[in-house]
Every structure is written in C-alpha cells, then in structure tokens.
Amino acid sequence: MLRNRKPLLLALAVSAALTGCNKETVVEVNPLEEPLDLIVVLGLQVNYESCTPRNLMEYRVDRAFEIYSELENPLIIAAGKGNPTTEGTCAADGKTEAAATQQILMEKYGVPSSRIILEEYSTTTTTNATEVKRIVDALESTGAEFQTMQLVSSHYHIHRQNGADAMASFNDVFGDETFTPDNSYTSSAFGTDEFWTTDFTLLNGWRPDNSAIHLGDVVGNGKADIIAFKDQEIYVALSTGKSFEEKQVWSSDFALR
C-alpha cells in the first residue's frame, strides 16, 4: 500500500554540462520541504528493433517499485542513454534506457512523472554515476536534502568483481561507503526456494551416467526451459515463468555418433 504523499509544488530546472558536449539536462522536479529518499535505477539495453523495454528491465523496475513503496518521500532517477548498439537508433529517437524505465514505472505502477528524473546522457556505469551526481548536486544547491539513497540494478551489475561493480563506480563519485549491500538492491538475486516441477526426479532409469538436465530458452520467449537428455532421447518442459509444463519427448534418436 502506498503511503499518502504531499503534492509536489516547486518546479526546478537543472543544467548539467556534459563532458565534450554543450547540451543541458533539464530536470523538472519539485523538492519538498521534507528530505528526499533517492532511488537510482540503472538502465538496461532496450530491444534492438522495437526499442521497447526488455523483460529484464521490467524485473529491475519491479524491484525499484518495491523500494519506492516503502519510502517516505521517494524520488527516482532513471539513468542511462543506451549502449553503442542502440545509441544511433533508439536513443536518437528519444527511446533511451531511462525512458524505458519511466515507461514501466508510469504505465505499470502509476508513478507520477514528478517523482521521476530522467538522466539520458550516460552510456557506461561510470558515466551513470557522474551524471546522477550532477543532478543530486544541482538539487542540493537549491536546498533539497537527501535522507537516504538507494541503488537498483541486476545482481551481476551490483556485485561483479575487480572493482567493476556498480557500487564501486558510484562510491568513486559519491564517496566511500555511500552505497553498500545494505542500500544496493538487485533484481536477479535468488529468492525463496519453490517447487516448480516434480517431473524430473532421477527415477526409472535416469542416472548421472546416462542423463543430463539443463536450462535454456528453446522457444525464444525469454524464459528458461528444461532440456533433458537421457540415452538417445531429448525431453523438454517449457517454462510458464512460474512453473514448468509437463515434459515432452522432442527427439527419440539423439546419439553422439
């Protein structure tokens, strides 16, 4: 349940000079007298051809909205222009990663546009952090205060190794320990164990020496299906996104001759 929030009253235009670029970032946001709870949602590449949000982006926004719903005075910065494969196509038409985030927030959850700032210039995690910090600094220069900050991305992006994780990139810009595992949230971490199927138990001749079970998208719908090999047979159980359908024999003559 969303808590009641005061209406946003004051419009603020923020200019952010970009490195090697004379463009301006115009931010229409209304800082309240109360301190803000910042949620930074990092972008994810849109679909190449349709320029629409990918399923993985929706999962990321789902996570962000969970956090949004629990905060007193949330403000979301949706970050990301696009990577080189979509910069000259989707981003050029205004269909940036940040815009994809905003689309899901508004259409799926009814988040008002006044609660969302688009950062549409960054193309890497490092520039994500730099451009978000410009916006934060500009808001603070007008008297806005931030009582909490949250970072939302995929599990891999938040925690990848060798200093390339999103927390490290943002802490380099915002300051050490600004973002930690306590306020950096992931959209792809493992949840509670659930039974999806009992149809692939290792019974009736299924043994490690004659069978193998793998996951993979065999129908191109973005869901991981079960693919099982036993002797010369291939079994497939399609995923519904919440469970697996009954397994079917896709081939009875698969042999590595």
QUIQUI-V309340 format. One record per residue. RES is the residue in one letter. PSI is psi in radians with two decimals (999 if undefined). BURIAL is + if it has 24 or more other ideal C-beta (glycine too) atoms within 12 Angstrom, else -. Layout:
# QUIQUI-V309340
res | psi | burial
RES | PSI | BURIAL
RES | PSI | BURIAL
This chain:
# QUIQUI-V309340
res | psi | burial
M | 2.25 | -
L | 2.45 | -
R | 2.73 | -
N | 2.44 | -
R | 2.56 | -
K | 2.61 | -
P | 2.60 | -
L | 2.33 | +
L | -0.57 | -
L | 2.18 | -
A | 2.39 | -
L | 2.27 | +
A | 2.20 | -
V | 2.22 | +
S | 2.31 | -
A | 1.91 | +
A | 2.29 | -
L | 2.58 | -
T | 2.14 | -
G | 0.31 | -
C | 2.50 | -
N | 0.12 | -
K | 2.82 | -
E | 2.53 | -
T | 2.05 | +
V | 2.09 | -
V | 2.07 | +
E | 1.75 | -
V | 2.75 | +
N | 1.51 | +
P | 2.32 | +
L | 3.01 | +
E | -0.47 | -
E | 2.61 | -
P | 2.58 | -
L | 2.65 | +
D | 1.88 | +
L | 2.33 | +
I | 2.03 | +
V | 2.06 | +
V | 2.03 | +
L | 2.49 | +
G | 2.92 | +
L | 2.39 | +
Q | 2.27 | +
V | 2.94 | +
N | 2.34 | -
Y | -0.85 | -
E | -0.76 | -
S | -0.26 | -
C | 0.43 | +
T | 2.78 | -
P | 2.44 | +
R | 2.84 | +
N | -0.68 | +
L | -0.57 | +
M | -0.70 | +
E | -0.72 | +
Y | -0.68 | +
R | -0.73 | +
V | -0.62 | +
D | -0.77 | +
R | -0.74 | +
A | -0.68 | +
F | -0.56 | +
E | -0.78 | -
I | -0.79 | +
Y | -0.74 | +
S | -0.32 | -
E | -0.09 | -
L | 2.68 | +
E | -0.77 | -
N | 1.19 | +
P | 2.50 | +
L | 2.21 | +
I | 2.30 | +
I | 1.99 | +
A | 2.04 | +
A | 2.52 | +
G | 2.22 | +
K | -0.93 | +
G | 2.89 | +
N | 3.04 | +
P | -0.44 | -
T | -0.35 | -
T | -0.05 | +
E | -0.79 | +
G | -0.08 | -
T | -1.39 | -
C | -0.89 | +
A | -0.60 | +
A | -0.45 | -
D | 0.20 | -
G | 0.10 | -
K | 1.22 | +
T | 3.00 | +
E | -0.69 | +
A | -0.72 | +
A | -0.61 | +
A | -0.71 | +
T | -0.82 | +
Q | -0.71 | +
Q | -0.79 | +
I | -0.78 | +
L | -0.72 | +
M | -0.77 | -
E | -0.66 | -
K | -0.63 | -
Y | -0.12 | +
G | 0.42 | -
V | 2.23 | +
P | 2.60 | -
S | -0.45 | -
S | -0.23 | +
R | 0.11 | +
I | 2.23 | +
I | 2.30 | +
L | 2.21 | +
E | 1.82 | +
E | 0.50 | +
Y | -0.45 | +
S | 2.56 | +
T | -0.03 | +
T | 2.95 | +
T | -0.67 | +
T | -0.80 | +
T | -0.47 | +
N | -0.92 | +
A | -0.77 | +
T | -0.80 | +
E | -0.63 | +
V | -0.71 | +
K | -0.63 | +
R | -0.76 | +
I | -0.79 | +
V | -0.79 | +
D | -0.71 | -
A | -0.70 | +
L | -0.76 | +
E | -0.53 | -
S | -0.33 | -
T | 0.03 | -
G | -0.05 | -
A | 2.52 | +
E | 2.60 | -
F | 2.09 | +
Q | -0.47 | -
T | 2.74 | +
M | 2.41 | +
Q | 2.56 | +
L | 2.33 | +
V | 2.21 | +
S | -2.87 | +
S | 2.84 | +
H | -0.78 | -
Y | -0.78 | -
H | -0.71 | +
I | -0.64 | +
H | 0.12 | +
R | 2.77 | -
Q | 3.13 | -
N | 0.59 | -
G | 0.19 | -
A | 0.11 | -
D | 2.78 | +
A | -0.64 | +
M | -0.77 | +
A | -0.75 | +
S | -0.75 | +
F | -0.61 | +
N | -0.51 | +
D | -0.53 | -
V | -0.75 | +
F | -0.35 | +
G | 2.58 | -
D | 2.42 | -
E | 0.23 | -
T | -0.75 | +
F | 2.18 | +
T | 3.06 | -
P | -0.29 | -
D | -0.42 | -
N | 0.35 | +
S | 2.04 | +
Y | 2.56 | +
T | 2.65 | +
S | 0.00 | +
S | 0.35 | -
A | 2.77 | -
F | 2.39 | -
G | -2.85 | -
T | 2.46 | -
D | 2.39 | -
E | 2.53 | -
F | 2.07 | -
W | -0.53 | -
T | 2.61 | -
T | 0.33 | -
D | -0.07 | -
F | 0.65 | +
T | 2.59 | -
L | 1.24 | -
L | 3.00 | -
N | 0.86 | -
G | -0.07 | -
W | 1.92 | -
R | 2.70 | -
P | -0.48 | -
D | -0.18 | -
N | 0.13 | -
S | 2.80 | -
A | 2.57 | -
I | 2.30 | +
H | 2.91 | -
L | 2.45 | -
G | 2.66 | -
D | 1.85 | -
V | -0.14 | -
V | 0.02 | -
G | 0.49 | -
N | 0.18 | -
G | 0.05 | -
K | 2.51 | -
A | 2.02 | -
D | 2.83 | +
I | 2.23 | +
I | 2.09 | +
A | 2.43 | +
F | 2.27 | +
K | 2.04 | +
D | -2.03 | -
Q | 0.21 | -
E | 2.57 | -
I | 2.18 | +
Y | 2.53 | +
V | 2.34 | +
A | 1.99 | +
L | 2.50 | +
S | 2.45 | +
T | -0.08 | -
G | -0.31 | -
K | -0.23 | -
S | 3.14 | -
F | 2.44 | +
E | 2.95 | -
E | 2.46 | -
K | 2.58 | +
Q | 2.61 | -
V | 2.07 | -
W | -0.39 | -
S | 2.46 | -
S | 0.15 | -
D | 0.87 | -
F | 1.90 | -
A | 2.39 | -
L | 1.44 | -
R | 999 | -
